[in-house]
C-alpha cells in the first residue's frame, strides 16, 4: 500500500486500533475482523458510533453472505473476504477515500494540472510528470483540498505515516522537489506561518 503512495499506520490489535482511530482522522480504515484483545466487530462498532469521517473496509476469512451482511450491519462500508488480491484492496481503499464529504472527482484538476489517482498519472499542459510516491501523494492531497492552506504538520499526518520523525524536514524537501517538477509558473505557494496551498 505504501508503494501505491498511501500513508499507512498499523495497529497490531483492536485496542490500539481504537486508540489510533480516536486520535487521527483517517480517510479509510482497513480492519481485520479477527483482531486480538478487542475483536474487529467491536472496533467497527466503536468507529461507527463516533463522529468520524473514516470509511471502514472489513477484511476477514469469513466470506459467506451472512458474514458480509453482518459486517456491513456493524457499520463497515465495504467487506472483502480473504484471500484477496492486493490490487483490488487498493482500488477499494481509493474508492472509499473518494467518498469523503464533499465527494472527490475521479480525476483531480487545477488549471492545466491533472492527477489521476487510479492510473497514477500526473500531467501539466499535456506533459507527463514523473513523481515519486510521496510527491504524488502530497500533490493529490493539495488538489483534494482545492486551494485551502495546509500546514506542514497536517501534511505529515495526511501524506506521511507514523514512521516519519516529527522533526524531519521531509515536507519542505518534498515541496521543493515537487515545485521543480511541476515547472513554471509555480503552482505551490508558501504561506508564511501557515503552510502551503495550490495557487
C-alpha positions as CSV (number, residue, x, y, z in Angstrom):
1,X,0.0,0.0,0.0
2,X,2.9,2.4,0.7
3,X,4.3,1.6,-2.8
4,X,0.9,2.9,-4.1
5,X,1.5,6.3,-2.4
6,X,-0.8,5.6,0.5
7,X,0.1,6.7,4.0
8,X,-0.3,3.7,6.3
9,X,-0.4,3.4,10.1
10,X,-0.5,0.0,11.7
11,X,-2.3,-1.4,14.7
12,X,-1.5,-4.9,15.9
13,X,-4.6,-5.4,18.0
14,X,-8.1,-3.9,18.4
15,X,-7.3,-1.8,21.5
16,X,-4.5,0.0,19.6
17,X,-6.8,0.4,16.6
18,X,-9.5,2.1,18.7
19,X,-6.9,4.5,20.2
20,X,-5.5,5.4,16.9
21,X,-8.9,6.0,15.3
22,X,-9.8,8.3,18.2
23,X,-6.7,10.5,17.7
24,X,-6.2,10.5,13.9
25,X,-8.7,11.4,11.2
26,X,-8.2,8.6,8.8
27,X,-9.8,8.6,5.4
28,X,-10.1,4.8,5.3
29,X,-9.6,2.1,7.9
30,X,-8.8,-1.5,6.7
31,X,-10.0,-3.6,9.6
32,X,-9.2,-7.3,10.1
33,X,-12.3,-8.8,11.7
34,X,-10.3,-11.3,13.8
35,X,-8.1,-8.9,15.8
36,X,-6.7,-9.9,19.3
37,X,-7.6,-8.1,22.6
38,X,-10.6,-6.2,21.1
39,X,-12.4,-8.1,18.4
40,X,-12.7,-6.4,15.0
41,X,-16.5,-6.3,15.3
42,X,-16.2,-4.2,18.5
43,X,-13.7,-1.9,16.8
44,X,-16.0,-1.4,13.9
45,X,-19.0,-0.6,16.2
46,X,-16.8,1.9,18.1
47,X,-15.6,3.6,15.0
48,X,-19.2,3.7,13.5
49,X,-20.6,5.4,16.6
50,X,-18.0,8.2,16.7
51,X,-18.4,11.3,14.7
52,X,-15.6,10.4,12.3
53,X,-15.4,10.6,8.5
54,X,-13.4,7.4,8.3
55,X,-14.7,4.7,5.9
56,X,-14.2,1.1,7.1
57,X,-13.3,-1.8,4.8
58,X,-13.5,-5.1,6.7
59,X,-11.2,-8.0,5.9
60,X,-12.0,-11.5,7.0
61,X,-11.6,-15.1,6.3
62,X,-15.4,-15.4,6.8
63,X,-16.8,-14.7,3.3
64,X,-20.3,-16.1,3.5
65,X,-23.3,-13.9,2.6
66,X,-24.4,-14.0,6.2
67,X,-20.9,-12.8,7.4
68,X,-20.9,-10.0,4.8
69,X,-24.4,-8.8,5.8
70,X,-23.4,-8.9,9.5
71,X,-20.1,-7.0,8.9
72,X,-22.0,-4.2,6.9
73,X,-24.6,-4.1,9.7
74,X,-21.8,-3.4,12.2
75,X,-21.0,-0.2,10.3
76,X,-18.5,-1.3,7.7
77,X,-18.6,0.5,4.4
78,X,-17.2,-2.4,2.4
79,X,-16.3,-6.1,3.0
80,X,-13.5,-8.1,1.4
81,X,-13.0,-11.8,2.1
82,X,-9.6,-13.5,2.3
83,X,-7.8,-14.5,0.2
84,X,-7.9,-11.2,-1.8
85,X,-5.8,-9.6,-4.5
86,X,-3.8,-6.5,-3.2
87,X,-4.7,-4.6,-6.4
88,X,-8.4,-5.0,-5.5
89,X,-7.9,-3.9,-1.9
90,X,-6.0,-0.8,-3.0
91,X,-8.7,0.0,-5.6
92,X,-11.4,-0.3,-2.9
93,X,-9.4,1.8,-0.5
94,X,-9.1,4.5,-3.1
95,X,-12.8,4.3,-4.0
96,X,-13.8,4.6,-0.3
97,X,-11.4,7.5,0.1
98,X,-13.2,9.4,-2.7
99,X,-16.4,9.2,-0.7
100,X,-15.3,11.8,1.7
101,X,-17.5,14.9,2.1
102,X,-17.6,16.5,-0.3
103,X,-17.0,13.7,-2.7
104,X,-13.9,13.9,-4.8
105,X,-13.9,13.5,-8.6
106,X,-12.1,10.6,-10.1
107,X,-9.6,12.9,-11.8
108,X,-8.3,15.9,-9.7
109,X,-7.7,19.1,-11.8
110,X,-6.4,22.6,-11.2
111,X,-5.9,24.7,-14.4
112,X,-3.7,22.7,-16.7
113,X,-2.7,20.3,-14.0
114,X,-4.5,16.8,-13.9
115,X,-3.9,14.0,-11.5
116,X,-5.5,10.5,-12.0
117,X,-5.2,8.5,-8.7
118,X,-6.4,5.2,-10.3
119,X,-3.8,5.3,-13.1
120,X,-1.2,7.1,-11.0
121,X,-0.6,9.7,-13.7
122,X,0.1,13.5,-13.5
123,X,0.1,15.8,-16.4
124,X,0.6,19.6,-16.7
125,X,-0.2,21.3,-20.0
126,X,-0.3,17.8,-21.6
127,X,3.2,17.0,-20.4
128,X,3.5,13.7,-18.3
129,X,5.3,14.2,-15.0
130,X,7.3,11.5,-13.2
131,X,6.7,11.8,-9.4
132,X,7.9,9.7,-6.5
133,X,5.2,8.1,-4.4
134,X,5.5,10.8,-1.7
135,X,5.4,13.6,-4.3
136,X,2.3,12.1,-5.9
137,X,0.6,11.7,-2.5
138,X,1.4,15.3,-1.5
139,X,0.1,16.7,-4.8
140,X,-3.0,14.6,-4.6
141,X,-3.7,16.0,-1.1
142,X,-3.1,19.6,-2.2
143,X,-5.5,19.1,-5.1
144,X,-8.1,17.4,-2.9
145,X,-8.3,20.4,-0.6
146,X,-8.8,22.7,-3.6
147,X,-6.7,25.7,-2.8
148,X,-7.1,25.6,1.0
149,X,-3.9,26.2,3.1
150,X,-2.5,23.1,4.8
151,X,0.2,23.2,7.5
152,X,3.4,21.1,7.4
153,X,2.1,19.2,10.5
154,X,-1.2,18.4,8.7
155,X,0.7,17.2,5.6
156,X,2.8,14.9,7.9
157,X,-0.4,13.4,9.2
158,X,-2.2,13.0,5.9
159,X,0.7,12.2,3.5
160,X,3.3,10.5,5.6
161,X,2.7,7.8,8.2
162,X,3.6,7.3,11.8
163,X,7.1,6.2,10.9
164,X,8.1,9.8,10.0
165,X,10.2,11.6,12.5
166,X,8.2,14.7,13.6
167,X,11.4,16.8,13.5
168,X,12.1,15.8,9.9
169,X,12.3,18.3,7.1
170,X,10.7,15.8,4.7
171,X,7.7,18.1,4.0
172,X,9.9,21.1,3.0
173,X,12.2,18.9,0.8
174,X,9.3,17.2,-0.9
175,X,7.6,20.5,-1.6
176,X,10.9,21.8,-3.2
177,X,11.3,18.8,-5.5
178,X,7.6,18.8,-6.4
179,X,7.8,22.5,-7.3
180,X,10.7,21.9,-9.6
181,X,9.0,19.0,-11.3
182,X,5.7,20.9,-11.8
183,X,7.7,23.7,-13.6
184,X,6.7,27.3,-14.2
185,X,4.7,29.2,-13.4
186,X,4.9,28.0,-9.8
187,X,1.8,26.2,-8.5
188,X,2.6,25.6,-4.8
189,X,2.6,28.7,-2.7
190,X,4.2,29.0,0.8
191,X,2.0,30.9,3.2
192,X,4.4,32.2,5.9
193,X,3.5,30.9,9.4
194,X,0.6,28.8,7.9
195,X,1.8,26.3,5.4
196,X,1.2,25.6,1.7
197,X,-1.5,25.8,-0.9
198,X,-2.0,25.5,-4.6
199,X,-2.3,28.8,-6.4
